[in-house]
Amino acid sequence: MLKAFYPLAISLMVSVYALAQQNPSSIERTELQATYLAAKVEFARFEKTHGHFITTPNGRIHYITLGNSSGIPLVWSHGSLTNALELMSLADGLVKAGYYLIAIDYYGHGQTPIPAHDVSLYHVADDIKAILDKLAIKKAVIGGWSRGGMISTAFYDAYPERVLGLILEDGGSVSPNTHYHEMEPSQLDKRIGELFKDRLPETIFDSEFDAYRSIYDTTQKGTQFELLAWIRPTQNGKWAISPGVLALFNMKTPEQFRDNILHPTRVPLFAESMSILEPKIVYRNLAVPLLIIDPTSADDLFPFETENAALQKQHPAFIEHKVYPNTGHNVHYERPAQFLNDVASFARRIKSFNRLK
């Protein structure tokens, strides 16, 4: 399920909207209608049990909870163009490892709208703190994938006293533009061109069903109800997949992406906060266990193994640096068994370090 989404979410710049035009369903409209209606029922049932909302100064924030609330709280922030259901396929394993999973939708993803006012990674951190307060959780493991890792680092910067430990899956451990700043101007332009060459405009649909049909994976069975978390209404009464997210990230055009790298103080606040985040400063006084999950491959999106190793060397008592060779950006999808094993082992370390029962 959701196979087609993850390769698109792997790259921060390859739009999920392209799938809607490149992967037309082979199932006739009338055949899929019943599946869609069943997905609506299943999604509503899931939300009734696991879905929650909280109103913060930034708006109505959606999150899900899975597992026993007596477990180790793990607050997970998803990557770009996914949502709180990102770890659904691994949830049972995480719960078995002793975690109580709290997964958020941050702005423009899932059921959390983009606020009307300027927001940043640190505003998401404030929302997470509000969720912990609502759940009466004093401390939690804070983790995330890609951009979610950056949010986790921002949370530790803002609220270190609320953190039992950190899990950073290919994001948040190194300043995100490090790799790009090492490039010559012509090399940077070429790389940006490669990231944008297959981009297609955002696709607008007349109905939620049309959007669902466009991304339904015909090679898989079931309702694939999780797909409904990607589909949101637009301001003009239509439907789209994660509408407005690329504008929030200031990544709609090559020029915007280049500005995020070269002129971060000129770009909108959310994009600026991503570009100027500096983990070497945030973690200068690290005082909790930190698990860095670091995939490497021939076309590594974040080739930061040297920087991650250097950070681990600064804090050998706290940091575990797990390298996953021949693995793309999305480790938990490509190497689920190894990911679960490492995160479960980390739970045992968290218990020991924090003297939890």
N, C-alpha and C positions, 0 to 999 in steps of 0.2 A: 504494500500500500504506500502511496505517495512517492513511488520510485522516481517519477518524472520531476518532482519538485526539487529534490535535493541537489542534483547537479546544478540547477539554476541558483539555488541559495548558496552554493559553495562560493561562487564569485560574488563579491560585493557589487559588481557592476553589470552582471548579466541578468536582464530583467525577467522576472517570473511571467510577465505578460506575454512573452514570446511563445510560451507553451500553448496558449489559447489559440494561436494561429497556426502552429506547426504540428499539433497533435490532435487532429480532428477525430472525434469518436466514430468507431465503426458500428456502434449500436444505434439503431434507429431511435428517433426521438420518443416515440410511443413506448418502446421497450424499456427505455431508461427512466421514464416518468415514475413508474412504480418504485424503482430503486431509489430515486431522489426523495419521494415521499417517505419511504422507510428511513432514509438517512436523516430526514428532518425529525422524525420521531426519536431515533436513536441519539441524535445530537441533543435534543431537548431532555431526554432521560439522563444522559451523561451530565449535562449542565445542572440539572436538579440535584444530583448527588455530589458533584465535585466542583461546580462553578460558583464563584463568588464575585461580588463587586464591593468596592470601597470608594467613597468620595473624598478626594484630597484637594488641596488648592490647585492641582493640575487637571482636575476633572474626575470622571467616573472610570476607575481603573479596574480591569477584570483580571482575575487570577483563578487558578484551580488548585485543589489540594488532593493528594493521593497518599494513602497509607494511614498508619496509626499515629495519632497526634503525640503519642508518648515517645516516638522515635526521634532520631537526630534531625532537627529541622534543616532542610536543604532548600534554599531559595534559588531557583534557576531562572536566569534571563536568557531568552532565546537569541538566535542570530538574526541577521537581516532577512526580511521577507519570509520568516516563519512565524511562530506564535507559541503560546503556552503549551500546545500539544506536541511540541518538538520531541520530547522524551517519552511519548506515550508507549512506544514499542519496548522501552526499557524500564517502564515504571514498576512492573512486578519485581524485576531484579533489584532495583534500587530499594524498594520497600523491604524485600527479603534481606538486603544488606543492612537494614536497620534505619533507613532514612524515612522521614516524613516529608514528602515532596510538595513544595509550594512553587508553582510555576506561574510567572506573570506574563501578561500581554503588555508590552510597553507601547508607546504612542504610534498609532497608525497600523498596528498589528492586532489580529484577532478581534476582540470586542472592545478594545480601548481606542477611543478617538484621538485624533491629533488636537492638542489644545489650541485655543485661539491666540494665546500669548506665547512668547518665546520660551523655549524649554531646552534643557541640556541633559547630558548623561547624569548630572548631579540632581536634576529634578526627578529622574527615575529613581535614583538612590533615596530621595526623600519619600517617594511613594512606597518603596520597599520597607522603609522604616515605619511608615504608617500602617502597613499590613502587619508587620511584626507586633506593633503596639496593639492592634486590634485583636490579634491572636494571643496576646499576652505571652509572647516569646521574647525572652531577654536577649538570647544570643542564637545565632544560626550559622551554619555553613553557607557561604555565599558563593555561587558559581554561575558560569555561563559559557556559551559558545560564541566565538567571534566577537561581534559587537556586544553580545551579552557578557563576554569576559571583560570588556572595557567598562560596562556598567558595574560589574562586580568590583573592579579596581576603584572606581569612583566611590562606591559605597564604603569600601574600606578606608578610603581617604577621609570621607565625611563622618563615618560612624565606626571607628575601629573597636570601640567598646562593645559593639553588638555582634562581633564576628568570632565564631568558634574556629573557623578555618576557611580557606579559599580553594576553589577549583576553577582553573582557567584553561579552557579548551581552545587553543589556537587563537587567543585574543586577550588583551589586557595586561600581558606581561612585558611587552615592549612597545614603545611609542609607534603607533601604526604607520606613520609615514617614513620610518627609518629607511626602509628598502628603497623608496622612491627618491629620497634625498641623496642616495649614493649614485644615482644615475646622471649621466650627461643629459643636457636638454633634449637632444635629438632622440636619445634612448627613451627618455620619459614620454615624449610625444608618441613614439612608436608603441610603447606599452599601453598608453591610454587608448590609442587607436585600436589596438587588439581587443581591449576590454569592451569597446563600444561597437565593434564591427557587426555583431549579430543582434544588436538591440532593435526592438520593434516598439512602436508607440503603444501606450496603454490601451488595451482593448476594453471598450464599453459594451455591456450587454443589456438587452431589454428586460431580462428577468434573472432572478437568482438561479433558476433551473438552467438557463442557457450558459451561465458562467460555470455551473457545476458540470454540465455536460461537456464543456470544452476541456476540462482538466481531469475528468474521470479516467482512471487507468484501466483500459479494457483488458490488460493482461492479468489483472488481479480480480479477486472475487470480493463479495460483500458490498455493503453500502458505501464504504469509504467516507463515513460521516465526518471524519476529520477535515475533509476538503471544505466543508461549510465554514470553518474558522478562517479561511483565507478570503472568503467572498464577502464584500461589504457594499452597502448602498452608497451611491454617490450623491452629491448635492442636487443634481438635476433629476433625481428619481430613477436613475438607471442603476446598474450593478457593475462592479469591477473587482479585480483581484488586488488586494492591498492598495487601494487608491491613496495617492498623496504621499506615500512613503519615500519615494525617490526625491520628491521636492523637499521633504523634511531633512533628508540626508544631504541635500544640495548636490545630487548626483544625476540630474536629468540629462545633462549634456557633458561632452568632453571638457568644455570650458569651465563648468562648475567643478568638475572633479579636479582639474588642474589648480583651480583657486583653492580648493580644500588642502592641497598639498603645499602650494607655494605662498598663498596669502591667507592663512587661516583666520586672521583677525578681521578680515573683510567679509567673511561669509556668515550666513545665519548661525545663531547661537548653538543649535544642536550639532551642526557640522563642525563648528569651531571647537566645541568641547571634545569631539572625537579626535580632532587633529592635534590638539595641544596637550592631550593627556600624556603624562610622563611617569610611567611606572617606576623608573629609577629614583624619582623623588618620593612618590607615594610609599614605596616599600623600603625607604632608607632605614626606617626603624621597625621593620617587620617583627611582629611578636606572636604570630599564630602560624600553624602549619599551612603550607601552600603547595598545592599539586598543580604543576604545569604539564599539560598534555600537548605535546609538540609533534605534529605530523611533518614528515619530510617527503618530498617527491621531486621529480625532474622539473616540474613546473609549479614549484611551491608558491602559494599565494602570499604567505608570510614566512620567508626564509630567515627565521630568527633563532635558529638553534645555537649560534655562537653567543648571541646576546642573552638567551635564556640560560645557557651554561654559565655565563659570567654572573648573572643574577643569583643563580644557585650557589655559586662559589662564595658570594658575599654573605649568604645566609644558610650555610650547610646544615645547621640544626633545625631549620624550619622548612626548607624547600626541597621537594621531590621533583625532579625533572625527568618525565617519561617521554622518550622519543619513540615515535611510531614510523619506522621506515616504510617507504613506498606507499604512503597513505596521503590522500587528498585532505582538503581543508576540514571536511566534516567527519571527524574521527568516530563519533558515537554512531554514525550511520554505516560507515565503512568497516569499522572494527568493533562491533557491539560487544562481543565476548571479552575482548581485552580491555575495552573501556569499562565495562561493569566490574571486571576483576580489579582494576586499578582503583576505581572509585569505592568499591567495597573494602579494599585494603585500607584506603584512606579513612573510611569510617572507623575502623578499629584504631587507627592512629589518633583520630579526633577524640575518641572515648578515653584513650590513655592519657593524652596530653591535657585534656580538660577535666579528667577524673569524673567522667560520666558513668552512670550505672548501665 
